[in-house]
Structure formats: C-alpha cells, structure tokens
C-alpha cells in the first residue's frame, strides 16, 4: 500500500455530520435537541436515565451546516475532510446503510429518498438518479475542492443494515430473491 503524497502532509478534519452543525431545521429528525442545551439534563423521552438515552440524542447536523463552515475549516488549515457515513440509514451513526446510492435525508432534504427510490431498480444503475440530498453533497464536494480541501467519505461496503432493500427481499423471498 502506498499513501498518496497529498495525504501525508495535509491537516485532516473528521466530520460526524449529525453533530457538526445544524444548517437547516427543515431536515431535523423528530426530537432534535438544541445545540446549547445542558448536556447532562434529562428531557422527555430520556426514560429517566442518562445512559443509554444520551446515545440516541439528535442535534440535526447536516450538509448545509458543513457548507456554512467551509471557510472556517479552511482558516484552520484543514486540507482534507473525512466524513463519517452519510448514506441513507435509520441509525445515528449511519454505519448500517439502508442504501449506499443516496445521502441520508437528515443531512439534506427530507422526503427525497422515498421519492427517488420509488423510481429506481437497485440492480439497474441506468435507473439511478441523484436526488436533492445527493446534489447537496456534490455541492459540498465542489466548494470544498474550490477551497483546496479534499473530501473522503467513510463507508462499510461489505455489509448493510436490516432495512436495506436487498436484505429485505432475501428475508421475504429466500432462495427466490433476485439478490441471493
């Protein structure tokens, strides 16, 4: 393995999008917390216990928030952003993708995922289309590159979440699944 020369001398900045910056309230998941709330304060839905409820709190960070802070990141000397998973997923961490083709609605535009996948065939790439959330991530990439910042996305492509359409089809159809 050879490390690319540019990666040897660059300042990396890891972004867990949900916790970076809330740039749009329009895509906030249910129960989104205020960024300025007292971290240790219990709220309705916390089930009376700090742990494990703290692990499920949402703060609404999104790609619009990243766009708003690209100049700031550049001023810190950042030369590369490593995004934790951004793909459609029900979990907070997004390592259990429902779909690797699309950016999660919570990071872009709510409702875009369901609208576009209804028109796509998972096994036919000619039917795949960018939705507004995907296009927003492409804008993040374009603007980051214009600022001299490289973008790396994290994904665990050797497994999916249980909501992935292929997984669901295998559960339903077993050996007769077109994804077996």
C-alpha positions in Angstrom: 0.0 0.0 0.0 1.3 3.4 -0.9 0.0 6.5 0.8 -0.8 9.3 -1.7 1.7 12.1 -1.3 -1.0 14.7 -0.7 -2.4 12.7 2.2 1.0 12.7 4.0 1.1 16.4 4.8 -2.4 17.5 5.0 -4.4 18.5 8.1 -7.4 16.2 8.4 -10.7 17.1 9.9 -13.2 14.3 10.7 -16.9 15.3 10.5 -19.7 13.3 12.1 -22.4 15.3 10.2 -25.2 14.9 12.7 -23.0 16.6 15.4 -21.2 19.1 13.3 -23.6 22.0 12.6 -27.3 22.3 12.1 -27.6 24.4 8.9 -31.3 23.6 8.2 -34.2 23.0 10.6 -36.2 21.6 7.6 -34.4 18.2 7.9 -34.3 17.8 11.6 -35.3 14.4 12.9 -38.0 14.1 15.5 -36.8 15.0 18.9 -33.8 17.1 17.7 -32.1 18.8 20.7 -30.9 22.4 20.9 -27.2 22.8 20.4 -26.9 24.9 23.5 -28.8 22.5 25.9 -27.3 21.3 29.1 -25.8 18.0 28.0 -26.5 16.3 31.3 -30.1 17.5 31.6 -32.7 14.8 31.2 -35.5 15.6 28.8 -38.8 13.9 28.0 -38.0 10.7 26.1 -34.8 10.1 28.0 -36.6 7.4 30.0 -35.4 8.8 33.3 -31.8 7.7 32.7 -28.8 9.5 31.2 -27.3 6.2 29.8 -28.2 4.9 27.3 -30.6 7.7 26.2 -27.6 10.1 25.6 -26.5 7.8 22.7 -29.8 8.4 20.8 -30.0 12.1 21.1 -30.1 14.0 17.8 -28.8 17.5 17.2 -29.7 18.0 13.5 -26.3 18.5 12.0 -26.4 18.4 8.2 -24.6 19.2 4.9 -25.9 22.7 4.9 -24.1 23.2 8.2 -20.9 21.9 6.6 -21.2 24.3 3.7 -21.6 27.2 6.1 -18.4 26.3 7.8 -16.1 25.5 4.9 -14.3 28.9 5.1 -13.8 28.4 8.8 -12.3 24.9 8.2 -10.0 26.4 5.6 -8.9 29.1 8.1 -7.9 26.3 10.5 -5.6 24.9 7.8 -7.8 21.9 7.0 -6.8 20.3 3.7 -9.0 17.2 3.9 -12.3 16.3 5.4 -13.1 12.7 6.3 -16.9 12.3 6.5 -18.3 9.6 8.7 -21.0 7.7 6.8 -23.6 10.0 5.1 -25.6 7.3 3.3 -29.4 6.7 3.9 -29.8 4.9 7.3 -32.1 4.9 10.2 -29.3 4.9 12.8 -27.5 7.9 14.3 -24.1 6.6 13.2 -25.1 5.6 9.6 -22.7 2.5 9.5 -25.8 0.3 8.8 -26.8 1.8 5.4 -30.2 1.3 4.0 -28.9 2.5 0.7 -25.4 3.3 -0.5 -26.7 5.2 -3.5 -28.1 8.1 -1.6 -27.2 10.6 1.0 -29.4 10.4 4.1 -32.4 12.8 4.0 -31.5 14.0 7.5 -28.3 15.5 6.0 -30.1 17.1 3.0 -33.8 17.3 2.1 -36.5 15.3 3.9 -38.6 13.1 1.7 -36.1 12.9 -1.2 -35.0 9.4 -0.5 -38.5 7.8 -0.7 -39.4 10.0 -3.7 -36.4 8.9 -5.8 -36.1 5.2 -4.8 -39.6 4.5 -5.9 -38.4 5.2 -9.5 -35.2 3.1 -9.2 -34.3 -0.5 -9.6 -31.5 -1.5 -7.2 -30.0 -3.8 -9.8 -30.2 -1.4 -12.7 -27.8 1.5 -12.4 -29.3 3.1 -15.5 -32.4 3.9 -13.4 -30.5 5.5 -10.5 -30.8 9.3 -10.2 -29.3 11.9 -8.0 -31.9 13.5 -5.6 -31.6 16.9 -3.9 -29.8 15.5 -0.9 -27.2 13.8 -3.2 -26.8 17.1 -5.2 -26.2 19.0 -1.9 -23.3 16.6 -1.1 -21.9 17.2 -4.6 -22.1 20.9 -3.9 -20.2 20.4 -0.7 -17.5 18.5 -2.7 -17.3 21.2 -5.4 -17.0 24.0 -2.8 -14.5 22.1 -0.7 -12.4 21.4 -3.7 -12.6 25.1 -4.7 -11.2 25.9 -1.3 -8.4 23.4 -1.7 -10.0 20.8 0.6 -10.2 17.1 -0.4 -13.2 15.1 0.6 -13.1 11.4 1.7 -16.3 9.5 2.6 -16.4 6.6 5.1 -18.5 3.6 4.3 -18.5 0.0 5.2 -19.5 -1.5 1.9 -19.2 -5.2 3.0 -22.5 -5.1 4.9 -25.8 -3.2 5.2 -28.4 -2.5 7.7 -31.5 -4.7 8.0 -33.6 -2.1 6.2 -31.6 -2.4 3.0 -33.9 -3.4 0.2 -31.8 -6.4 -0.9 -31.7 -7.7 2.7 -35.5 -7.2 3.0 -36.0 -9.0 -0.3 -33.9 -12.0 0.8 -35.9 -12.2 4.1 -39.1 -12.2 2.2 -38.3 -14.4 -0.8 -35.4 -16.6 0.5 -33.8 -18.6 -2.3 -36.1 -16.9 -4.9 -34.8 -13.5 -4.1 -33.0 -11.8 -7.0 -30.4 -10.7 -4.5 -29.4 -14.1 -3.1 
